[in-house]
Amino acid sequence: MPIFINDAQKEFFVDCDLLKTQGSNILLFLKCANKELSVLLTDDKTIKELNKKYRDQDQTTDVLSFSQNDGEESILESRLLGDVVISISTAKKQASQHDLLLEEEIVLLLIHGTLHLLGFDHEVSHREAYRMKKKTREVFHIIFPNKKPIESCSLYSD
């Protein structure tokens, strides 16, 4: 389960070896141990540009997911899962709002992005949003068993 991490931001220190281990645990828990995942850690400027270019949203966001499967090959059949882009600048701001350490917030965003690559989509319906948040809680609890974001964390709470 290769996890490739490119830390293209310079503002905050991120332990990429630890993140790689945590990413492997996420894939293992999601029964995707045989998948490859690329993670780009970036800043607000770059993620805003990507959000505008690929989603026509001219704003900063915390995480973007880009599936490598465009319909011809099933997500379950392909070895390459996709790319997750995380704004470390936004993650740092959200970490304090969610009562998390930066490392914990980054993992929360990585879980969220990975679930999108697996077909979860909170924007489809309330039911799907609930399903995605429930799975996020399960995975986050495996990695950080004694930690949970505050109730206002929209990625985690109902």
C-alpha positions in Angstrom: 0.0 0.0 0.0 2.3 2.7 -1.2 1.5 6.2 0.1 3.3 9.0 -1.7 3.5 12.3 0.2 4.7 15.5 -1.4 5.1 18.3 1.2 5.1 21.3 -1.1 4.3 23.8 1.7 6.9 25.5 3.8 4.8 27.2 6.5 4.4 24.3 9.0 6.4 21.2 9.9 4.6 18.0 9.0 6.1 14.6 10.0 5.6 12.9 6.6 6.9 9.5 7.8 4.2 9.5 10.5 1.6 10.7 8.1 2.5 7.9 5.7 2.0 5.4 8.5 -1.3 6.9 9.4 -2.3 6.9 5.8 -1.4 3.2 5.5 -3.6 2.5 8.6 -6.5 4.4 7.0 -6.2 2.3 3.8 -5.9 -0.9 5.9 -9.0 -0.1 7.9 -10.9 0.8 4.7 -9.9 -2.6 3.2 -7.8 -0.8 0.6 -4.4 -2.2 1.7 -3.5 -3.0 -1.9 -4.2 0.6 -3.2 -1.8 3.4 -4.0 -2.5 6.9 -2.7 -0.8 10.2 -3.4 -1.0 13.1 -0.9 0.0 16.7 -1.7 0.4 19.0 1.3 0.1 22.5 0.1 -0.8 26.1 1.0 -4.1 28.1 0.6 -3.0 29.8 -2.6 -2.3 26.5 -4.4 -5.4 24.7 -3.2 -7.5 27.7 -4.2 -6.1 27.6 -7.7 -6.8 23.8 -7.9 -10.3 24.4 -6.5 -11.0 27.0 -9.2 -9.5 25.0 -12.0 -11.2 21.6 -11.2 -14.3 22.5 -9.3 -15.0 26.1 -10.6 -15.0 27.2 -6.9 -12.9 30.4 -6.5 -12.2 29.9 -2.8 -9.8 28.2 -0.5 -10.8 24.8 0.8 -9.3 22.3 3.3 -9.1 19.2 1.1 -9.6 18.1 -2.5 -9.7 14.6 -3.9 -8.9 13.5 -7.4 -9.9 10.0 -8.3 -7.7 8.2 -10.8 -10.7 6.1 -11.9 -12.8 7.9 -14.5 -15.4 5.2 -15.0 -13.6 2.8 -17.3 -12.0 1.0 -14.5 -13.9 0.3 -11.2 -12.5 1.9 -8.1 -12.3 -1.6 -6.6 -10.3 -3.0 -9.5 -7.8 -0.2 -9.9 -4.6 -0.3 -7.9 -4.2 3.5 -8.0 -6.8 5.1 -5.8 -6.1 8.8 -6.5 -4.7 12.0 -5.1 -5.7 13.9 -1.9 -4.6 17.6 -1.7 -4.6 19.1 1.8 -4.1 22.8 2.6 -1.9 22.8 5.7 -2.6 26.5 6.2 -6.4 25.8 6.5 -5.7 22.6 8.5 -3.8 24.6 11.1 -6.7 27.1 11.4 -9.3 24.3 11.7 -7.2 22.3 14.2 -7.6 25.0 16.8 -11.3 25.3 16.0 -11.8 21.5 16.3 -9.7 21.2 19.5 -7.2 19.0 17.6 -3.4 19.1 17.0 -2.3 19.9 13.5 -1.3 16.2 13.0 -4.8 15.1 14.0 -6.6 17.6 11.7 -4.4 16.5 8.8 -5.4 12.9 9.4 -9.1 13.9 9.7 -8.8 15.6 6.3 -6.9 12.6 4.8 -9.7 10.3 6.0 -12.3 12.7 4.4 -10.4 12.9 1.1 -9.8 9.1 1.0 -13.5 8.4 1.6 -14.3 10.7 -1.4 -12.0 8.6 -3.5 -13.9 5.5 -2.4 -17.2 7.0 -3.6 -18.5 8.6 -0.4 -20.1 12.0 -1.1 -21.6 14.2 1.6 -23.0 16.6 -1.0 -25.4 14.0 -2.5 -27.9 13.7 0.4 -28.3 13.9 4.1 -28.2 10.1 4.3 -24.9 10.0 2.5 -23.5 12.8 4.6 -24.4 10.8 7.7 -22.8 7.6 6.3 -19.6 9.5 5.5 -19.4 11.2 8.9 -20.0 7.8 10.6 -17.2 6.2 8.6 -14.9 9.2 9.4 -15.5 8.7 13.1 -14.8 5.0 12.9 -11.5 5.5 11.1 -10.4 8.5 13.2 -11.1 6.6 16.4 -8.9 3.7 15.2 -5.9 6.1 14.7 -6.6 8.4 17.7 -8.7 6.2 20.1 -8.7 8.8 22.9 -9.4 11.9 20.8 -12.4 13.3 19.1 -13.0 16.7 17.5 -15.5 19.1 19.2 -19.1 18.8 18.1 -18.9 21.7 15.7 -16.5 19.9 13.4 -18.6 19.4 10.3 -16.4 16.5 9.0 -17.0 14.5 12.1 -20.2 15.3 13.9 -23.8 14.9 12.9 
